[in-house]
Amino acid sequence: MKRIAALALAAIMLLLVGCGKAPTQNGDTQSGNVENAKPAPESISLLYRSNDTLNPYAASSLLNRQLSYLLFDPLVKVDNSYQPKFILAKDIDYNGKNCTITLNDAYFSDGTALTAEDVVYCYKLAKNSTLIYSEQLKTVSSMVAEDSKTISVSLTKADPYFANLLDFPVFKRESEKAVDEDNISLPPIGSGRYIPDLKNEQLIRNTSHINGKPSVEKISLLHAPDSEVIEHNLEFNYVSLYYTDLSDGVIHSMTGTSYFVNLNNLVYLGANMNTGICKNEKMRYLISEAIDRAEICNTAYNELAAPATGIFNPAFQDAKGLQNISKNSSTQNLIAYLKDLGYNDKNEEGYYVASDKVALTVTLVCYRDNSRHVAVAEMVAAQLKKLGIRVNMHKLGWEGYMWTLQNGQFDLYVAETKILNNMDISELVIPGGSMAYGILKQQESTNTQTETDKSPANDSGDDLTDIGDDSFSIKYTLDDSVRGFYNEEYSLVDIINSFNAGMPLIPVCYRYGLTTCDVALEIKEISSVSDPFFGISDIGSKQ
């Protein structure tokens, strides 16, 4: 849990140094009519590390892990609207906590048939890895090959979106153990769109691929052992295509057409529902309506984020039309909320005050080494000040930040979490979840004030104490809706309605990744959240 929490709240310090043309939404093209495209080029070039393995579960470099998407097929891929696209899986039949996976007829590059045993073998590697796959597969209690084409899966909870988690790479069992005459490990044998030819530093298209042969015949591999070489290759346009989820902190300079890639990384304001002013849901609604999400996306994230219209990703097809949080600041209900909270007048500084003449004040904390989160906090503070709410902002070091969250010494905090592609928000909103800081604790009184002392971990030197009236009582049912969803008692609509009724946290935006392609290439929906080369088989060339 500590590892997951640390990853979810890690700094994402983005440094924009140029990215060619203005990005477009993934799936759009800037070239006009696709029907006018020329045939695909014979070859393109990608980066890799020659001193690293192409085994997806053992590769240490991000470049080689990305290349594995070309060499090894998964059971399922997820497209840009978070819908499953079956690859090796032919069908997935659900029955509560059990599901049955039926495989397509697929073959490895050595001509042998892919079997259920191969899938189960790779599932075990994925679940025991240190990669995201282990987190995705944590609800799988067992996966068993019933016959060569059938796999039985037992889950710890009924999950109708479980298919979205089955994007782990599959290769021929035990083929990762093969070595050449010099005792150097060979790449595992896959069934993917391309086959490695490392002696010639290239990938050759798999003409027997389950979805047909890719349009590009060959991919040349350019050795890039470090960031300087990567930057050099991109700057001088030696690379045909480069994808980044921006977690490395840099958008490299590359001339070409850039595309936004929908990521499931939610940036949000966590709220203290247990003590302080944000204990009242009207205050949380007020803050949610007061902030301008579009402005935050444009300024703090340089347009590399989409305003959050609800708890779920706005690109998620199944939630389209069901979420209605405003992208811009909305003042329609703010005055009424303030009056209900007892704030009817303003002081000489322009802040709302209650009958005791104390200014309405919110304590907001952020991690000071994450430049984007600091920018979000500063913009939220400015937007609330404009409304008449004072914000005491505390920029904390990592230890102080985590201490503050764990001990509830905040009204609001800025954070980011990567939601899995099955849209499971349990860890975020259910009490006890790894990211559920400030979520109302079950079976505890909602009108008990806890006196707090100055935190020794508060390295800003400020006194972080609870503020506000603690007389509000909240009936919070989102956790019940989420639990009920996985017990087949409630629907996705019920989760959305419960979230809107309680607003336990305030969604701000969902970050984008970025794919930049050579100006000569024309690609539709090149990357998705589960495959940076999602549309590479259909690559074309501009006329």
C-alpha positions as CSV (number, residue, x, y, z in Angstrom):
1,M,0.0,0.0,0.0
2,K,2.8,2.4,0.9
3,R,4.4,1.8,-2.5
4,I,1.2,2.4,-4.4
5,A,0.5,5.6,-2.4
6,A,3.9,6.9,-3.1
7,L,3.6,6.2,-6.8
8,A,0.2,7.7,-7.0
9,L,1.3,11.0,-5.3
10,A,4.8,11.2,-6.9
11,A,5.9,14.5,-8.4
12,I,5.3,15.0,-12.2
13,M,7.5,18.1,-12.8
14,L,6.9,18.8,-16.5
15,L,9.4,21.0,-18.4
16,L,8.0,22.1,-21.8
17,V,10.8,22.6,-24.3
18,G,8.9,22.4,-27.5
19,C,6.9,19.7,-29.2
20,G,6.3,20.7,-32.9
21,K,2.8,21.5,-33.9
22,A,0.0,22.1,-31.4
23,P,-1.3,18.7,-30.2
24,T,-4.6,17.4,-31.3
25,Q,-6.9,14.9,-29.6
26,N,-5.7,11.4,-30.3
27,G,-7.8,9.9,-33.1
28,D,-7.9,13.2,-35.0
29,T,-5.6,14.0,-37.8
30,Q,-4.3,17.3,-39.1
31,S,-3.9,16.1,-42.7
32,G,-7.5,16.1,-43.7
33,N,-8.9,13.2,-45.8
34,V,-7.3,9.9,-44.8
35,E,-8.5,8.5,-48.2
36,N,-5.8,10.6,-49.9
37,A,-3.0,9.0,-47.9
38,K,-0.2,7.3,-49.8
39,P,0.9,3.8,-49.0
40,A,2.8,3.3,-45.8
41,P,6.6,3.8,-45.8
42,E,8.6,0.7,-46.0
43,S,10.3,1.5,-42.7
44,I,10.2,3.7,-39.7
45,S,12.6,4.2,-36.8
46,L,12.1,3.9,-33.0
47,L,14.4,4.1,-30.0
48,Y,15.5,1.2,-27.8
49,R,18.4,0.1,-25.6
50,S,20.5,-2.6,-27.0
51,N,22.0,-3.5,-23.6
52,D,18.6,-4.2,-22.1
53,T,16.3,-7.2,-22.6
54,L,13.1,-7.2,-24.6
55,N,11.4,-9.4,-22.0
56,P,8.6,-7.2,-20.9
57,Y,8.7,-8.4,-17.3
58,A,12.5,-8.0,-16.9
59,A,13.3,-4.9,-19.0
60,S,14.7,-2.1,-16.9
61,S,14.3,0.7,-19.6
62,L,11.0,2.4,-20.4
63,L,12.0,2.3,-24.1
64,N,12.2,-1.5,-24.2
65,R,9.1,-2.0,-22.2
66,Q,7.3,0.2,-24.8
67,L,8.7,-1.9,-27.6
68,S,7.2,-5.0,-26.0
69,Y,3.8,-3.8,-27.1
70,L,4.9,-4.5,-30.6
71,L,6.3,-7.9,-29.9
72,F,3.7,-9.4,-27.6
73,D,0.0,-9.4,-27.8
74,P,-2.3,-9.1,-24.7
75,L,-5.7,-10.7,-24.2
76,V,-7.3,-7.2,-24.4
77,K,-6.3,-3.6,-25.3
78,V,-8.1,-0.5,-24.1
79,D,-8.9,2.2,-26.7
80,N,-9.1,5.9,-26.1
81,S,-12.7,5.8,-24.8
82,Y,-11.7,3.1,-22.3
83,Q,-13.5,0.3,-24.2
84,P,-11.9,-3.2,-24.4
85,K,-10.6,-4.4,-27.8
86,F,-10.2,-8.1,-27.8
87,I,-6.9,-9.4,-29.2
88,L,-6.0,-12.8,-28.0
89,A,-9.2,-13.1,-26.2
90,K,-12.2,-14.1,-28.3
91,D,-14.8,-13.8,-25.6
92,I,-15.0,-13.1,-21.8
93,D,-18.1,-14.4,-20.1
94,Y,-18.9,-13.1,-16.6
95,N,-20.7,-14.9,-13.8
96,G,-20.4,-12.9,-10.6
97,K,-16.9,-13.3,-9.2
98,N,-16.0,-15.8,-11.9
99,C,-15.3,-15.4,-15.6
100,T,-14.4,-17.6,-18.5
101,I,-11.9,-16.4,-21.2
102,T,-12.1,-18.1,-24.6
103,L,-9.0,-17.6,-26.7
104,N,-8.8,-16.7,-30.4
105,D,-6.8,-18.9,-32.8
106,A,-3.4,-17.2,-32.6
107,Y,0.1,-18.4,-33.4
108,F,3.6,-17.4,-32.1
109,S,6.2,-16.3,-34.5
110,D,7.8,-19.8,-34.5
111,G,4.5,-21.2,-35.9
112,T,3.3,-22.9,-32.7
113,A,-0.2,-22.3,-31.5
114,L,-0.8,-20.0,-28.5
115,T,-2.6,-21.9,-25.7
116,A,-4.3,-21.2,-22.4
117,E,-1.2,-22.5,-20.6
118,D,0.9,-19.8,-22.2
119,V,-1.5,-17.1,-21.0
120,V,-1.6,-18.5,-17.4
121,Y,2.2,-18.7,-17.4
122,C,2.5,-15.0,-18.3
123,Y,-0.3,-14.0,-15.9
124,K,1.8,-15.4,-13.1
125,L,4.9,-13.4,-14.3
126,A,2.7,-10.3,-14.5
127,K,1.2,-10.7,-11.1
128,N,4.6,-11.2,-9.5
129,S,6.3,-8.3,-11.3
130,T,7.0,-4.9,-9.9
131,L,5.1,-3.3,-12.8
132,I,1.6,-1.9,-13.0
133,Y,0.3,-5.4,-14.0
134,S,0.7,-6.6,-10.4
135,E,-1.7,-3.9,-9.2
136,Q,-4.1,-4.5,-12.0
137,L,-4.3,-8.2,-11.3
138,K,-4.6,-8.0,-7.5
139,T,-8.3,-9.0,-7.5
140,V,-7.5,-12.2,-9.4
141,S,-7.5,-15.0,-6.8
142,S,-6.8,-17.7,-9.4
143,M,-6.4,-18.2,-13.2
144,V,-6.6,-21.8,-14.5
145,A,-6.3,-23.3,-18.0
146,E,-9.3,-25.5,-18.4
147,D,-8.2,-26.6,-21.9
148,S,-6.1,-25.2,-24.7
149,K,-8.6,-22.5,-25.5
150,T,-10.4,-21.8,-22.2
151,I,-9.3,-20.0,-19.0
152,S,-11.2,-19.8,-15.8
153,V,-10.7,-16.8,-13.6
154,S,-11.8,-16.3,-10.0
155,L,-12.0,-12.7,-8.7
156,T,-12.2,-11.3,-5.2
157,K,-15.1,-9.1,-6.3
158,A,-17.5,-9.0,-9.3
159,D,-16.0,-6.5,-11.8
160,P,-17.9,-5.8,-15.0
161,Y,-14.8,-3.9,-16.3
162,F,-12.3,-6.6,-15.5
163,A,-11.5,-7.1,-19.2
164,N,-9.8,-3.6,-19.2
165,L,-7.1,-5.0,-16.9
166,L,-6.1,-7.9,-19.2
167,D,-3.5,-6.0,-21.2
168,F,-0.5,-7.9,-19.8
169,P,1.9,-9.2,-22.6
170,V,1.7,-12.9,-23.5
171,F,4.6,-14.9,-24.9
172,K,5.4,-18.6,-25.3
173,R,5.9,-20.1,-21.9
174,E,9.5,-20.5,-20.8
175,S,10.8,-18.9,-24.1
176,E,12.3,-16.1,-22.0
177,K,14.8,-18.6,-20.7
178,A,16.4,-19.2,-24.2
179,V,20.0,-18.0,-24.8
180,D,22.2,-17.8,-27.9
181,E,25.6,-19.4,-28.5
182,D,27.2,-16.7,-26.4
183,N,24.9,-17.4,-23.5
184,I,23.1,-14.1,-24.1
185,S,19.4,-14.1,-23.4
186,L,17.1,-14.1,-26.5
187,P,13.9,-12.2,-26.7
188,P,10.8,-14.3,-25.7
189,I,8.8,-15.7,-28.6
190,G,5.7,-13.6,-29.1
191,S,2.6,-13.4,-31.3
192,G,2.8,-9.6,-31.8
193,R,2.7,-7.4,-34.8
194,Y,6.5,-7.4,-35.1
195,I,9.3,-10.0,-34.7
196,P,12.7,-8.9,-33.3
197,D,15.8,-9.2,-35.5
198,L,18.4,-7.8,-33.1
199,K,21.4,-8.8,-35.1
200,N,20.3,-6.2,-37.7
201,E,18.8,-3.9,-35.1
202,Q,15.3,-4.0,-36.5
203,L,11.8,-5.4,-36.1
204,I,10.2,-7.2,-39.0
205,R,6.4,-7.3,-39.4
206,N,4.6,-10.4,-38.5
207,T,2.7,-11.4,-41.7
208,S,0.7,-14.0,-39.8
209,H,-0.5,-11.6,-37.1
210,I,-4.0,-12.3,-35.8
211,N,-5.2,-8.9,-37.0
212,G,-3.4,-9.0,-40.3
213,K,0.1,-7.8,-41.3
214,P,1.0,-4.3,-40.3
215,S,1.4,-1.7,-43.1
216,V,5.0,-0.9,-42.3
217,E,7.4,-3.6,-43.2
218,K,10.3,-2.8,-41.0
219,I,11.1,-0.8,-37.9
220,S,14.8,0.2,-37.5
221,L,16.0,0.4,-33.9
222,L,18.2,3.3,-32.7
223,H,20.2,2.6,-29.6
224,A,19.6,5.3,-27.0
225,P,21.4,4.5,-23.8
226,D,20.6,7.7,-22.0
227,S,18.5,10.9,-22.0
228,E,21.1,12.9,-24.0
229,V,21.1,10.4,-26.9
230,I,17.3,10.4,-26.8
231,E,17.2,14.2,-27.0
232,H,19.8,14.1,-29.8
233,N,17.8,11.6,-31.9
234,L,14.5,13.5,-31.4
235,E,16.0,16.9,-32.0
236,F,17.5,15.9,-35.4
237,N,14.4,13.9,-36.4
238,Y,16.0,10.5,-36.6
239,V,12.9,9.0,-34.8
240,S,9.6,8.5,-36.5
241,L,7.5,8.3,-33.4
242,Y,7.9,9.0,-29.8
243,Y,5.4,8.5,-26.9
244,T,5.7,9.9,-23.4
245,D,3.3,9.8,-20.5
246,L,5.1,12.8,-19.1
247,S,6.2,11.0,-16.0
248,D,9.9,11.6,-16.9
249,G,9.3,15.4,-16.5
250,V,10.3,16.4,-20.0
251,I,8.7,16.8,-23.4
252,H,11.5,16.5,-25.8
253,S,12.0,18.7,-28.8
254,M,10.7,16.9,-32.0
255,T,9.4,18.3,-35.2
256,G,6.1,16.7,-36.2
257,T,2.5,16.2,-35.4
258,S,1.6,15.8,-31.7
259,Y,-1.4,13.9,-30.4
260,F,-3.0,14.0,-26.9
261,V,-3.3,10.5,-25.3
262,N,-6.0,10.0,-22.7
263,L,-4.5,8.9,-19.4
264,N,-6.4,7.9,-16.3
265,N,-4.3,10.2,-14.1
266,L,-6.7,12.2,-11.9
267,V,-5.5,15.5,-10.4
268,Y,-7.8,16.5,-7.5
269,L,-8.4,18.4,-4.3
270,G,-8.7,16.0,-1.4
271,A,-11.1,17.2,1.3
272,N,-11.1,16.7,5.0
273,M,-14.6,15.3,5.7
274,N,-13.9,14.6,9.4
275,T,-13.0,18.0,10.8
276,G,-12.8,21.6,9.7
277,I,-14.8,23.7,7.3
278,C,-14.7,21.1,4.5
279,K,-16.7,18.7,6.7
280,N,-19.8,20.4,5.3
281,E,-20.7,19.2,1.8
282,K,-21.9,22.6,0.8
283,M,-18.4,24.0,1.3
284,R,-17.1,21.3,-0.9
285,Y,-19.7,22.0,-3.5
286,L,-18.9,25.7,-3.2
287,I,-15.2,25.1,-3.8
288,S,-15.9,22.8,-6.7
289,E,-18.0,25.3,-8.4
290,A,-15.7,28.2,-7.7
291,I,-12.6,26.8,-9.3
292,D,-12.0,27.2,-13.0
293,R,-10.8,23.8,-14.3
294,A,-10.3,24.9,-17.9
295,E,-8.0,27.7,-16.7
296,I,-6.0,25.3,-14.5
297,C,-5.6,22.9,-17.5
298,N,-4.5,25.7,-19.8
299,T,-2.1,27.3,-17.4
300,A,-0.8,24.8,-14.8
301,Y,-0.7,22.0,-17.3
302,N,0.0,23.9,-20.5
303,E,-3.2,22.4,-22.1
304,L,-1.9,18.9,-21.5
305,A,-4.9,18.0,-19.4
306,A,-8.7,17.8,-19.7
307,P,-11.1,19.4,-17.2
308,A,-12.7,16.7,-15.0
309,T,-16.4,16.7,-15.3
310,G,-16.8,14.1,-12.6
311,I,-15.0,11.4,-10.7
312,F,-14.5,9.3,-13.9
313,N,-12.4,10.2,-16.9
314,P,-14.3,12.5,-19.3
315,A,-13.1,10.2,-22.1
316,F,-14.7,7.1,-20.5
317,Q,-17.5,6.2,-22.9
318,D,-19.8,4.6,-20.3
319,A,-19.9,7.8,-18.3
320,K,-20.5,10.2,-21.2
321,G,-23.5,12.4,-20.5
322,L,-23.7,11.3,-16.9
323,Q,-21.2,13.7,-15.3
324,N,-21.9,17.4,-15.3
325,I,-19.3,19.2,-13.1
326,S,-18.6,22.6,-14.8
327,K,-15.3,23.1,-16.6
328,N,-15.4,26.8,-15.7
329,S,-16.1,28.7,-12.5
330,S,-19.8,28.8,-11.8
331,T,-21.2,31.4,-9.4
332,Q,-24.9,30.6,-9.7
333,N,-25.2,28.9,-6.3
334,L,-22.2,30.2,-4.4
335,I,-23.8,33.1,-2.6
336,A,-26.6,30.8,-1.4
337,Y,-24.1,28.3,-0.1
338,L,-22.2,31.0,1.7
339,K,-25.4,32.2,3.4
340,D,-26.3,28.7,4.5
341,L,-22.8,28.4,6.0
342,G,-23.4,31.6,8.0
343,Y,-21.2,33.9,5.9
344,N,-23.3,37.0,5.0
345,D,-20.8,39.9,5.1
346,K,-17.3,40.7,3.9
347,N,-14.5,42.4,5.9
348,E,-12.3,45.2,4.7
349,E,-10.0,42.8,3.0
350,G,-12.8,41.4,0.9
351,Y,-13.2,38.0,2.7
352,Y,-16.5,36.6,3.9
353,V,-17.0,36.7,7.6
354,A,-19.5,35.0,10.0
355,S,-21.2,36.6,12.9
356,D,-17.9,36.3,14.9
357,K,-16.2,38.4,12.2
358,V,-13.7,35.7,11.6
359,A,-12.8,35.4,7.9
360,L,-13.8,32.3,6.0
361,T,-10.4,30.5,5.7
362,V,-9.4,27.2,4.1
363,T,-6.0,25.4,4.7
364,L,-4.6,24.0,1.5
365,V,-1.4,21.8,1.4
366,C,0.6,20.6,-1.6
367,Y,3.9,18.9,-2.3
368,R,6.4,21.7,-2.9
369,D,8.7,19.7,-5.3
370,N,5.9,19.0,-7.8
371,S,5.8,22.3,-9.8
372,R,2.5,21.4,-11.4
373,H,0.8,20.7,-8.1
374,V,2.1,23.9,-6.7
375,A,0.7,25.8,-9.7
376,V,-2.7,24.1,-9.2
377,A,-2.6,25.1,-5.5
378,E,-1.7,28.7,-6.3
379,M,-4.4,29.0,-8.9
380,V,-7.1,27.5,-6.6
381,A,-6.0,30.0,-3.9
382,A,-6.3,32.9,-6.4
383,Q,-9.7,31.7,-7.6
384,L,-11.1,31.3,-4.1
385,K,-9.7,34.7,-3.0
386,K,-11.5,36.3,-5.9
387,L,-14.7,34.8,-4.5
388,G,-13.9,36.0,-1.0
389,I,-12.4,33.0,0.7
390,R,-8.9,33.2,2.3
391,V,-6.6,30.3,1.6
392,N,-3.7,29.5,3.9
393,M,-1.4,27.5,1.5
394,H,1.4,25.3,2.8
395,K,4.0,24.0,0.5
396,L,5.5,21.0,2.2
397,G,8.4,18.6,1.7
398,W,7.5,15.0,1.1
399,E,7.6,13.8,4.7
400,G,5.7,16.8,6.0
401,Y,3.1,16.4,3.2
402,M,2.5,12.7,3.9
403,W,2.4,13.3,7.6
404,T,-0.2,16.1,7.1
405,L,-2.4,13.8,4.9
406,Q,-2.1,10.8,7.2
407,N,-3.0,12.8,10.3
408,G,-5.8,14.9,8.7
409,Q,-4.1,18.2,9.3
410,F,-5.7,20.0,6.3
411,D,-8.9,21.2,4.8
412,L,-7.8,20.6,1.2
413,Y,-4.7,19.0,-0.4
414,V,-3.6,18.7,-4.0
415,A,-2.8,15.2,-5.2
416,E,-2.7,12.9,-8.3
417,T,-3.6,9.3,-8.6
418,K,-3.6,6.8,-11.5
419,I,-7.0,5.1,-11.6
420,L,-6.8,1.6,-13.1
421,N,-8.5,1.2,-16.5
422,N,-11.4,-0.7,-14.9
423,M,-12.3,2.6,-13.2
424,D,-12.1,1.2,-9.7
425,I,-12.0,4.2,-7.3
426,S,-12.2,2.0,-4.1
427,E,-8.7,3.0,-2.9
428,L,-9.7,6.7,-3.3
429,V,-13.1,6.9,-1.7
430,I,-13.6,3.9,0.7
431,P,-12.4,4.5,4.2
432,G,-9.1,2.7,4.8
433,G,-8.1,2.9,1.1
434,S,-4.5,3.7,0.3
435,M,-5.5,7.1,-1.1
436,A,-8.5,7.8,1.1
437,Y,-7.0,10.7,3.1
438,G,-9.8,12.8,4.6
439,I,-12.6,10.4,3.6
440,L,-15.2,10.2,6.4
441,K,-14.4,7.5,8.8
442,Q,-17.1,4.9,9.3
443,Q,-18.7,4.4,12.7
444,E,-17.2,7.6,14.1
445,S,-19.1,10.6,15.3
446,T,-19.2,13.5,12.8
447,N,-19.4,16.1,15.5
448,T,-16.3,15.3,17.6
449,Q,-13.6,18.0,17.3
450,T,-10.0,16.7,17.7
451,E,-7.6,19.2,19.0
452,T,-4.3,19.1,17.1
453,D,-0.8,20.2,18.0
454,K,1.8,21.8,15.8
455,S,3.2,19.1,13.6
456,P,6.9,18.3,14.0
457,A,6.9,17.2,10.4
458,N,5.5,20.5,9.2
459,D,8.7,21.8,7.6
460,S,7.1,25.0,6.5
461,G,7.1,26.3,10.0
462,D,3.4,27.0,10.0
463,D,0.9,25.9,12.6
464,L,-1.5,23.5,10.9
465,T,-4.6,23.3,13.1
466,D,-8.2,22.4,12.5
467,I,-10.3,25.3,11.6
468,G,-14.0,26.0,11.1
469,D,-17.3,24.9,12.6
470,D,-17.6,21.2,13.4
471,S,-21.3,21.1,13.9
472,F,-22.2,19.7,10.5
473,S,-23.4,16.1,10.1
474,I,-23.0,14.3,6.8
475,K,-24.6,11.1,5.6
476,Y,-22.0,9.7,3.3
477,T,-22.9,6.7,1.1
478,L,-20.4,6.7,-1.8
479,D,-18.4,3.9,-0.2
480,D,-21.6,1.8,0.0
481,S,-22.3,2.5,-3.7
482,V,-18.8,1.4,-4.7
483,R,-19.0,-1.7,-2.5
484,G,-22.4,-2.4,-3.9
485,F,-21.3,-2.0,-7.5
486,Y,-18.8,-4.8,-7.0
487,N,-21.5,-6.9,-5.3
488,E,-23.7,-6.4,-8.4
489,E,-26.2,-4.4,-6.3
490,Y,-25.6,-0.9,-7.8
491,S,-24.7,0.5,-11.2
492,L,-22.2,3.0,-12.5
493,V,-25.0,5.7,-12.4
494,D,-25.4,5.0,-8.7
495,I,-21.7,5.6,-8.1
496,I,-21.9,8.9,-10.0
497,N,-25.0,10.0,-8.2
498,S,-23.6,9.1,-4.8
499,F,-20.4,11.0,-5.7
500,N,-22.3,14.1,-6.7
501,A,-24.4,13.9,-3.5
502,G,-21.4,13.9,-1.2
503,M,-18.5,15.4,-3.2
504,P,-15.9,13.7,-0.9
505,L,-13.1,15.1,-3.1
506,I,-13.0,17.7,-5.8
507,P,-11.9,16.5,-9.3
508,V,-9.8,19.0,-11.1
509,C,-8.4,17.4,-14.3
510,Y,-7.2,14.3,-16.1
511,R,-3.7,14.5,-17.5
512,Y,-2.7,13.7,-21.1
513,G,0.2,11.8,-22.4
514,L,1.7,12.9,-25.7
515,T,2.7,11.1,-28.9
516,T,4.7,13.0,-31.6
517,C,5.0,11.6,-35.1
518,D,7.3,12.5,-38.0
519,V,5.6,15.0,-40.3
520,A,5.6,12.5,-43.1
521,L,3.4,10.0,-41.2
522,E,-0.3,9.9,-41.0
523,I,-1.8,7.9,-38.2
524,K,-5.3,7.7,-36.7
525,E,-5.5,6.9,-33.0
526,I,-1.8,6.0,-32.8
527,S,-1.6,5.6,-29.0
528,S,-4.0,4.6,-26.2
529,V,-3.7,4.3,-22.5
530,S,-2.8,0.6,-22.8
531,D,-0.6,0.7,-25.9
532,P,1.6,3.5,-27.2
533,F,1.6,1.9,-30.6
534,F,-2.2,1.2,-30.6
535,G,-2.8,2.2,-34.3
536,I,0.7,1.5,-35.8
537,S,-0.6,-1.3,-38.0
538,D,-2.6,1.3,-40.0
539,I,0.1,3.8,-40.3
540,G,0.1,5.8,-43.6
541,S,2.0,8.6,-45.3
542,K,0.7,12.1,-46.1
543,Q,0.2,13.0,-49.7
